[in-house]
Amino acid sequence: MAYQKLQPDSASAITPSDSDTIQNNARDSRGCLVYVGVTGDLAVVTAGGDTATFVAVPAGMILPVQVIKVLATGTTAASLIALH
C-alpha cells in the first residue's frame, strides 16, 4: 500500500516562473499544495504533467492539487506558499 502524507511538514514562498519547478529543500519535489494569500488566477503544472488555470482562487485557500510549477503566465494570485 502506498503511503500518503496528509499534513505538510515544510513551507516556502513561491515565485511564479514559466521554467522553474518548485523545489523542496534544494531538490526537486513530487509536488506540493499551494496556499493562496491574495485572490486571483493560478496557472499551474500538476505532478501528473497537466497544465491548468484555476480562475478566481479565493484568498486563504489551499489548492488541493499536487503542483510542480506555478506559471508566471496566467497567474494573478499572489502571496503564494508551497506546502510540502
Disulfide bonds with the S-S distance in Angstrom:
none
